[in-house]
């Protein structure tokens, strides 16, 4: 992706303002502020335990922050329950895929569109779109999701999230545990999804690949945002290269 | 580049441990022994064997209806709802009120509100009156038990969500005793008679109106009644869970609660729905029991609930088909032991089975060690 948007610009879709999230008494997020604009791929990179997934869980309503505000299209969603946030147009492919193992591939995709009217033509269109993006899912349509390979389950989790016809797609570690050939394919698809008009907030440990496809990036360190900027700049940043890209 | 590992399913071929083999040998011996006992009973007294089998199947269907409630709730929040058997008991008491007084009764602590719905029905009432009474009992008992189970969930379990699993379990035991107390103050402590609307006219067997042969009554109108109510309930439940939107939400929530929330499913509402559904099935079970068995009492739910729970574990707790299979199997075992063994030992036999399952096959006959399995 080129760097057409240096910051979120005026069309802010998602805004996190000084978010503090806890797991019991553990202070996991210590004041996270970030934003995602229309049309962007924004990546959140950082080491294990930096709070990347917690940031997504704060956004999608599974783990409400204690302080700070989260706005989606200007509306405060900080304490909205998860199922209502989905209906507003934020859908997620979770870390570790979390497909429904004893449902077929088709049923999993259907669950992705749970809050939508299945009789409308848009549903069929979206199903076709997912099958075009992931032809493998079409081949495995009636197979139980639990019997798919890791890469196929990742595709299914992403396809299922797309079935919500989201205005913002949250992707949590889509490349985790996948063979290199699958990793490349997954990132190509992320770009393709974005090109078709869906903004993406991408959490990744694979910093190099993530910065390759992203417009902008945030680097997280133990509950803080350590660095932020256009993906191209982060990629050449010495600190990032040392810590996350494994260069000495 | 960070390392990427290839996820290949690890297939481990290992030789079964000695203890595994011993378990298989022991299990096989038990099955062979049981088989020998049953076959010799069937050869010696084939006609009585047929009659006992029918009784076992009918009782088993009642156990299955109650077992479904345990398994539905367990499948979705891994809670053994110990109050479930007592919900079923209240269903039998409500049915008794409708048959004996023709009224719907709402038990409050020290008095009972009676709402007349019709006249008392007896075995000599007209067909229309009986049909009305049974339809009324089904409706009232189902709604009554649904409401109680939903209320218990709202008051006792919902506030404990996210707490250690022991907390709602203790609440469940508490509610079990509270419901027994309600039953006690409602109908008294003794066994009470339920007017029998369905005559035990023999359909198949000695003097049967459909098939007259043999020297034992095999299949009566009451057995048919059990089947006529249970089968549609099971079919409706299966369709609901497989096809309907709330059913799919239930399955999704049982398989992965966080992922279900991410699909836009209200997990809280789905759990409440599951309790309501379990209560409704217990209500239907109460009516079937009342039609098939002539008496009930306030502690019925404790004993029958334990048997039904054993059925659910036998079939694989969390598995719906397993609950039905387990219910029917336990019904048959109990009937064979009553008929050919010693009725005083029936509970011992049933709970020995429970222990053996837990030791040899903790996941049950159809269970995959996963909640809800289809």
Interface residues (C-beta under 8 A of the other chain):
Chain A: X60 X61 X62 X81 X82 X83 X86 X87 X91 X92 X94 X98 X99 X100 X101 X102 X103 X107 X110 X111 X112 X114 X115 X149 X150 X151 X160 X161 X164 X175 X177 X178 X179 X180 X183 X205 X206 X207 X208 X246
Chain B: X1 X2 X4 X5 X6 X7 X9 X245 X248 X249 X251 X252 X255 X256 X258 X259 X260 X261 X262 X263 X264 X265 X266 X267 X370 X372 X373 X374
